[in-house]
Amino acid sequence: MNAKELLGQTPEQLREALVSLKKEAFNLRFQAATNQLENTARMRAVRRDAARVLTVLNQKAAAAAAN
């Protein structure tokens, strides 16, 4: 997921994506705690994707407030 893809989405779609990423991050943390996690790099990717979504949401909110 890159920022250009996210810029084309509505704030509602971004919020839904954020919820799903947070659920995935929780599940990955749970798997890591129980030594069942196979792809440890996925945790980093999910955290960064969530940060990208939040960044785009904040940019859209700032743009809406400026208008």
N, C-alpha and C positions, 0 to 999 in steps of 0.2 A: 504494500500500500504506500503510495507516495502522495506528496502534498498536492500535486496537480489533480489527481483523481479526487481528492477530498474537497478541493475548491469548487468542484462542479456539483456537490451535493447540498441538499437543504440542511438547515440546522437540525431538523427533526431526524433526518437520516444519520447525521453525525452523532446525535445523542444515542440513537439505537446502536450504532457501531461502537461507541464508547462503552455502552453497557455490555455488549457481547465480548469486547476485549477485556473488560474487568472480570467478567465471569471466567474467561479463558485463563487469565492471570491467576485467579484464585485456584482453579483446577490444577494449573501447573505447579503452583506452590504446594498444593496438597500432595501431588505426585512426588515432588522433590523431597518432601518431609517423610514420605513412606518409602523412599528409595525405588520408586517405580518410573521415574522420569528418564526417558531415553534420549530426547533431544534437548540438551540444556540450553542451546543457543536460542531456542524458541522463546524462552522466558525474556531474554533481552529484546528480541524482535517485538514481542507483544507489548512490553513496556514502552518501547519507542513509538510503536504505532499509536498507542493510547495518548502519548505526549503530542504526536502530530495532530491527532483529532482534536485535542484540547486547544492546541495552538490555532488551528483553523477556526474553531468555534469562537475563541476570543477575538480573532481578527474580524470575523463576521459581526460579532457583537459591537466591537469598536467602530466598525464602518457604519453600522446601523445607528449607533448613538451620535456619530458625527453628522449624519444627515438630518 
